[in-house]
Amino acid sequence: MSGYTIVQAPDIEKALEMTKACPFLDVGGTLEVSELVEMNM
């Protein structure tokens, strides 16, 4: 299974806290949290 979700959080610590409620973790899944980098082209 793969995919992504974009969340808005004031900082990375809050974003990490939000992932703890993800039901995917209950079935042995793993998550990666990273900061979104805005690309100006």
trRosetta pair geometry for C-beta under 8 A, 3 or more apart (Angstrom, degrees):
i j d omega theta_ij theta_ji phi_ij phi_ji
1 24 7.5 -147 100 -135 140 119
1 29 7.0 -47 67 -114 123 126
6 36 6.7 41 -138 -67 107 141
7 15 6.0 149 83 -129 120 90
7 18 5.8 -174 157 111 166 159
9 12 7.5 113 96 -91 127 18
9 14 4.1 -177 -174 96 118 109
9 15 4.1 -167 38 -63 156 79
9 18 6.3 -134 -80 -12 134 137
10 14 5.4 65 46 14 81 153
11 14 5.4 98 57 9 69 100
11 15 7.3 -129 105 -3 39 92
12 15 5.3 -54 -148 38 38 116
12 16 6.3 42 153 -22 69 102
12 33 7.0 129 -161 134 88 118
12 35 6.0 -63 -84 -67 109 102
13 16 5.7 -51 -150 34 31 112
13 17 6.5 35 150 -21 63 104
14 17 5.4 -50 -150 34 35 116
14 18 6.5 41 150 -24 64 102
15 18 5.6 -50 -152 30 33 115
15 19 7.0 37 151 -25 62 100
15 33 5.5 151 127 -168 111 129
16 19 5.8 -51 -156 25 36 113
16 20 7.6 49 148 -32 60 92
16 33 5.6 -174 -88 64 70 169
17 20 6.1 -41 -169 7 40 116
18 21 6.6 -58 -176 27 46 106
19 22 5.3 -23 -167 -11 59 121
19 25 7.7 105 154 -43 83 132
19 31 5.2 -170 -166 104 131 158
19 33 5.8 -109 -39 -66 149 126
20 25 7.4 -44 -150 22 37 165
22 25 5.2 96 83 -9 90 101
22 29 7.8 -92 125 83 116 124
22 31 6.2 92 57 -60 161 147
23 26 5.2 -39 -164 19 58 120
23 27 7.4 38 149 -7 74 99
24 27 6.4 -67 -161 41 40 99
24 29 3.7 -56 160 64 91 151
24 31 6.8 112 86 -62 126 102
25 28 7.9 96 -172 -34 36 5
25 29 5.8 -93 -81 65 32 85
25 30 7.8 70 -107 -98 73 28
25 31 6.8 -49 -69 -13 98 113
26 29 8.0 9 42 23 45 95
